[in-house]
Amino acid sequence: MPIFFLTTNILMSLTLFARAYGGTSTDYADYPNAIVQTTDGGFAIAGYTRSFGQNDGNFFVLKLDPDGALQWAKGFGGATLKNDRAYSVIQTTDGGYVIVGRTQSYGAGLDDFLVLKINPDGSNIVWAKTFGGPGTDYGYSVVQTTDGYAVAGSTLSFGAGGYDFLVLKLDSDGGLVWAKTFGGTGDDAAWCVTQATDGGLVVAGYTGSFGAGSQDFLVLKLDSDGGLDWAKTLGGAGGDFAYSITQTADGGYFVGGFTGSFGVGVPDFLVVKLDSDGGLEWTKAFGGENWDYAYSVTQTADEGYVIAGSTLSFGIGQYDCLLVKMAKDGAFQWARTFGGAANDEAHSVTRTTDGGCVVAGYTANFGAVGPDILVLRLDSEGNYADCVLECSPLTTVPALEISSPIVGADCSPAVNIPTMQILAINPTVIEACEPVYEDVGEVGSGSHAGITCLSLAGGLLLISPDVMDIRLYSADGRLAYFGKLEKGQNRIPLDQGVYIWSVENYKGKAVVR
């Protein structure tokens, strides 16, 4: 009978990595919400930490070099035990950073937008502003414009009722130029803003006030003064939520989120391609039988797209990170998962200058203790040695209903200047996956980590030196078997195919014929 075994060598990569960053407390966690590549080839990540500073949450910013080594980490927040959470970060043209989120430590109401400008090494706050009213106001996204910044989020303090989109235009010093709300009597929340090539703004989120279902995608195109050029809702009878938008090389827009109206399971990834006037060019949904959420999109060097989120349909354990690559015309190209037995989620993806992509999310499997920040740098095919698994989500073409609401009103949020603390952060850095080269060969005998793997008719025979946990994954990333190897011989029945086995820190491949 043929025997299959694995020969491994550690791959020392200067570009690809999978690392976790966080604290060592069992009671607290660290979550990233955004990542950008910086002008030096490294990365900046923003989110919130409960491991450092005040335990209800502080802004944090991590700066990594191109290989994922930690260069510096800073926390920013208040002296009281309140929630301050960052959702977006950009590098500015002067090399510094602007971070936006929400704060309960400062401002006029329950939560206010908090917009923070820091210098290039994070050691100094250049300026900080809060914007809000007596209710709850969350800042979710920021973009640098030709003459300042634009910030988008949601507000209960202003607008037509429930939550409304709130879009702020700031000057280069954080001063308020104008503020606009967009919405109706239901809940409407803006999650992403970007500047269009004509100098205006495009904002994406969801609406519970207009459209076909309980929630629909809502995409707004604004002129440079905040006037409405056009608005589009896209969705079905269920809940459809847009989280990310990017302008494409052809002048149109690519929007990503998830759908409860269409797809294989509920929810599924949902993406739409719009032309420059908001007309629908095409739409696709991706997913499996369980829950699949998309949170971030980016256009790739070949004018295709990568969508990042989380999946219960594919992968190893509970939620896993899921990346889907599409061609320019919307055709599916590949999908990858990363994760372990507990939850791992991807919250932000951006393309890298080498043609690959970098992903930020959180991991409950590979960090120091609790959920930690997870950063993956992958190549142009979404690969990193044996650290990611392939999967095959099903593709469907939803029949979206489209409407064009007329929305928009001025508002006047209160502006405050908080006195913030800069916090010392020293996260633990852990390799979330050690890459390996794998060679599968047919030889007379062989073993790896003391384990001998033999291919049998209808399964595998594994000979183990001790009692150890084993997981077997099929080629599409699904968990095919989980159990214990007893000391000695272990027969595991399997269908024909290629399998990846994982025993403690060791991995291998085997073929069942």
C-alpha positions, -999 to 999 in steps of 0.1 A, spaced: 0 0 0 13 35 -7 23 57 22 22 95 22 41 117 45 51 154 49 85 170 47 86 204 63 109 234 63 101 267 80 96 294 54 112 327 64 92 353 46 100 390 44 66 399 31 39 374 42 29 369 78 1 360 102 4 375 136 -17 383 167 -12 414 189 -28 419 222 -27 418 260 -24 390 285 -55 395 306 -81 368 306 -109 393 311 -102 418 283 -98 418 246 -84 439 217 -103 445 185 -92 461 152 -116 477 128 -94 492 101 -60 488 84 -41 509 59 -8 504 42 16 533 50 40 551 27 70 532 42 54 499 31 42 491 66 8 492 81 -13 511 106 -42 494 124 -69 512 145 -95 498 168 -101 496 206 -84 479 235 -97 467 268 -64 452 278 -46 485 282 -58 518 297 -94 520 308 -111 487 307 -143 498 290 -122 506 259 -97 531 245 -87 540 210 -55 523 199 -32 526 169 -6 500 161 22 507 136 38 477 119 68 475 95 63 457 61 71 423 78 46 427 106 71 436 133 56 460 158 72 495 156 49 513 181 16 511 198 -4 539 214 -37 542 232 -58 574 233 -87 579 257 -102 593 288 -95 590 325 -129 575 333 -142 540 327 -161 548 295 -162 534 259 -139 551 233 -138 530 201 -119 537 169 -134 525 136 -113 540 109 -78 552 102 -60 570 73 -25 581 68 -24 618 59 -3 635 33 21 648 60 28 613 73 5 615 103 -28 597 109 -64 607 114 -85 583 134 -123 584 138 -146 567 162 -170 573 190 -165 585 226 -183 584 259 -155 602 277 -160 636 260 -185 656 240 -221 668 243 -241 636 246 -242 599 253 -217 592 225 -201 617 201 -180 615 170 -143 616 180 -118 627 153 -81 626 163 -51 637 144 -17 624 155 19 629 144 38 602 124 51 582 154 19 586 175 37 604 203 17 636 200 -19 646 194 -20 674 168 -57 681 173 -88 663 186 -124 672 182 -158 658 192 -190 664 172 -224 656 184 -257 664 202 -276 652 232 -282 617 218 -259 590 204 -236 598 175 -211 573 161 -183 581 137 -174 551 115 -153 563 85 -129 591 75 -112 601 42 -88 629 35 -101 652 8 -83 678 -13 -91 705 12 -95 686 46 -114 656 57 -148 640 55 -163 618 82 -194 596 81 -214 578 107 -248 577 124 -267 601 146 -297 600 170 -292 637 179 -302 651 145 -322 641 114 -356 629 105 -361 601 131 -343 571 144 -307 569 134 -297 590 103 -266 592 82 -244 620 95 -217 634 72 -192 660 83 -168 681 62 -138 693 82 -110 716 73 -73 706 76 -73 716 113 -105 696 122 -127 727 121 -163 720 110 -171 733 75 -206 717 71 -227 689 85 -256 670 68 -280 643 78 -296 619 54 -324 595 64 -361 590 72 -382 579 101 -365 545 105 -329 537 113 -302 547 87 -265 544 94 -235 553 72 -205 530 75 -181 542 48 -172 574 30 -147 580 1 -139 609 -21 -150 607 -57 -127 618 -86 -149 649 -92 -142 662 -56 -175 650 -42 -182 623 -17 -197 588 -19 -212 573 13 -225 538 18 -245 522 46 -280 509 52 -315 523 54 -345 512 74 -365 541 61 -365 535 23 -362 506 -1 -377 471 -5 -372 454 29 -365 458 65 -330 472 56 -315 480 22 -281 491 10 -281 529 7 -255 547 -14 -253 585 -16 -233 606 -40 -227 642 -27 -212 672 -42 -183 690 -25 -208 711 -5 -228 681 7 -256 685 -17 -272 653 -30 -263 643 -65 -281 609 -63 -292 583 -38 -298 546 -44 -313 518 -23 -306 482 -33 -320 452 -16 -348 427 -11 -375 417 14 -350 410 42 -322 429 58 -293 440 35 -264 460 50 -237 478 31 -204 483 51 -177 493 25 -174 512 -7 -145 520 -31 -144 540 -63 -132 518 -92 -107 524 -119 -136 530 -145 -151 558 -123 -179 536 -109 -183 522 -74 -180 488 -58 -201 482 -26 -198 453 -2 -219 440 27 -242 411 35 -277 401 26 -306 385 44 -327 386 13 -308 365 -12 -281 338 -14 -277 302 -3 -279 308 35 -289 338 56 -269 360 55 -245 358 26 -218 382 12 -235 407 -11 -216 430 -36 -228 454 -62 -211 472 -90 -225 507 -98 -216 530 -127 -206 566 -120 -243 577 -119 -253 550 -95 -268 527 -121 -265 490 -113 -241 471 -136 -241 437 -118 -245 421 -84 -234 388 -68 -239 370 -35 -215 344 -21 -219 320 8 -228 286 22 -256 271 43 -247 291 74 -239 327 82 -214 347 61 -208 384 67 -188 408 45 -173 439 61 -147 453 38 -138 455 0 -108 467 -20 -100 468 -57 -70 448 -67 -42 456 -91 -59 437 -119 -91 457 -114 -108 428 -97 -119 429 -61 -113 412 -27 -140 410 -1 -133 402 35 -155 391 63 -164 361 85 -180 327 78 -197 299 96 -202 280 64 -165 272 57 -133 268 76 -122 250 106 -142 259 137 -168 285 146 -164 318 126 -134 319 104 -119 348 83 -132 346 47 -117 363 17 -133 361 -17 -116 373 -49 -136 384 -79 -126 394 -115 -134 428 -129 -166 415 -144 -177 399 -111 -167 363 -119 -156 343 -89 -118 335 -88 -109 321 -54 -118 320 -17 -97 315 14 -104 309 50 -82 314 81 -90 303 116 -91 278 144 -117 261 166 -130 294 182 -139 326 164 -118 345 139 -131 374 119 -118 397 92 -129 433 96 -108 452 71 -89 445 39 -67 466 16 -44 459 -13 -7 461 -9 19 476 -32 32 441 -41 -1 431 -56 -13 411 -25 -36 421 3 -35 426 40 -63 418 64 -70 429 99 -95 412 122 -95 395 156 -87 360 167 -98 340 197 -75 311 188 -40 324 182 -34 354 206 -20 357 240 -52 350 260 -85 364 249 -95 378 215 -65 397 200 -58 417 169 -51 395 139 -32 407 109 -26 386 78 -5 395 48 -12 373 18 0 371 -18 -20 380 -49 -37 346 -49 -47 349 -12 -21 323 -1 4 321 27 20 287 26 -3 263 46 -18 290 67 -50 295 47 -74 269 33 -93 270 0 -131 269 0 -158 271 -27 -187 294 -17 -217 292 -39 -224 322 -62 -259 335 -68 -272 366 -88 -297 384 -67 -326 403 -83 -323 436 -64 -350 461 -61 -337 497 -66 -352 531 -56 -339 567 -56 -350 585 -24 -345 623 -20 -329 630 14 -307 655 31 -308 683 57 -284 706 74 -276 702 111 -253 719 137 -235 694 160 -217 708 190 -179 709 186 -157 703 217 -119 700 221 -112 671 245 -80 669 266 -70 633 259 -44 610 275 -18 591 255 -15 556 269 15 533 268 7 500 251 31 471 249 11 442 232 24 407 231 32 396 195 25 359 186 29 340 154 -7 330 144 6 305 119 40 291 110 42 287 73 57 255 58 66 241 25 48 208 19 58 179 -4 36 149 -6 53 118 -20 48 81 -24 76 61 -6 80 29 12 77 43 47 77 77 64 67 97 95 64 133 107 66 144 143 66 107 152 33 101 133 32 77 104 4 82 79 -6 54 56 -33 55 29 -58 27 30 -88 18 8 -115 41 22 -94 60 47 -61 65 66 -41 46 91 -22 69 115 4 55 139 9 78 168 35 78 196 10 91 222 -26 103 227 -31 135 207 -60 155 192 -63 153 154 -83 173 129 -87 164 92 -98 190 66 -110 184 31 -96 203 2 -123 229 3 -115 237 40 -143 219 57 -137 199 89 -139 163 78 -129 146 111 -121 156 147 -110 132 174 -82 117 194 -53 96 182 -47 68 206 -11 55 211 -5 31 183 -26 24 153 -57 46 144 -79 38 114 -100 68 102 -126 61 74 -127 89 47 -140 94 12 -115 97 -17 -97 130 -19 -69 151 -5 -69 159 32 -49 182 55 -43 167 89 -34 188 120 -20 173 152 -10 198 178 15 221 161 21 198 131 4 196 98 5 172 69 -12 161 37 -26 127 28 -44 113 -3 -72 87 0 -76 69 -33 
